[in-house]
Amino acid sequence: MQAEQILKIVQEVLDERKGQNITTLDVRGKTSFTDYMVVVTGTSDRHLKSLCDYVAEKLKESGIKPLGIEGDLGSDWVLLDLGDVIVHAMNAQARGFYQLEKLWSVDDSKESEQQIG
């Protein structure tokens, strides 16, 4: 499955499961370990974990197994590694503190960012 197909599934599941402020960062050419990072805000530690669990389940149905998942209940950040796509599910406080969008948008171009809901 192509990175863009995985990304589409990730975005759809996060939106369906009430992920907030879903932002996709195109990091091709900026790093060699992934093509896209999806940053999403959850309302609680349980919501963060369930967002990543639902994404992982949906992709398993398509034959894609996650490379890893970091963070659990009680975490303010859960990371789901899908290879070409990495999902960062964070609570609002952690997202504001780490500012991943700013970190990975080293160029001034907003063309690499895509905002959903």
N, C-alpha and C positions, 0 to 999 in steps of 0.2 A: 504494500500500500504506500502510495506517495505521501510525502510530508503534508502537502496541501489537503489531501483527503483526511488524514489524521486530524489536522488542524480544524477542519470543518466540523468533524464529529465532536471534538473537544469543545469548540465554541457553542455548538447546539446544545450539548448536555449541560454545560455551565449555565447557559441562558434558561433552559427548561427548569433547572434546579435552583433558580433564583440567586445565582451568583451575581454580585454587584460590581459595577465599574470594570467590566471585562475588557482588558486591553491586550492586544496582540502586538508583540515586538518582533520585527523581522531582523534577525541578527546574522543572517547569511553575510559572509564577508567580514564580520566582526569577531567571530569565534568559530572554531572548528568542531566543537562538541555538539552543536545543535543548530537547527535552522530557525526555529521560532520559539519564543517564550510567551506564554499566556499568563498574565497576572490577573487574579480575581480576588475580590474582597468577599469574605464570608461574615455572617452575623455572630457566630460563636465558634468555639473550638470543635464542637460536634458538627456544625455546618461545614467547616473547612474540611474535615475528614470525610464527610459524606460526599462532598463535591468531587473529591479525588477518587473515592471508591466508585461512584457512579460512572465517572469517565473511564476508569479502569475496566469496569464490568462491560460497558458498551463496546469498548475496543476489543475485549476478549471475545465477544460475539463475532467480531470480524477477523479473528485470528491474530490480533496484535496483543502481545503480552508486555506489560510494563517492565522496564529494566530495573526499577526500584521505586520505593515510596519512603519518604522520610517525614517524620512527625506523626503525632498521634493525638488522642484526646488530651487536652491540657496544653497543647502546642498553639502558638500564635501564628505558625507558618507550617504548612504542609506542602511538600514538594513531590510531584509525580513526574518521573523521568520516563518518557516514551521514545527516547532516542532523538528523532528529528524535531520533536516537540517536547518542551518542558513546561509543566503547569506549576505556578507558584500561587497557592491559595493562602491568603494572609488575612488576619483581622485588620481593621482600619488603622489601629495604632502601629502595628508592625509595618504595614504598607507605607504609612507616612514616615516612619523612621528610616527604613531602608531605601526608599525611593528608587526602586529598580528601573522604572521607566526613565528616570533622569540618568541613572548610571549607564544604561545601555543605549541611550540616545546621545552619544558623544558628538554626532554631527547635528547641525541645526535643522536638518531636514525633518519635517513631520510626515514625510511620505511613507516612512517605515512603520509608523504607528497607525493603528486602526482601533477605534473606540466603538464598543457596543453597549447599549443600554446603560 
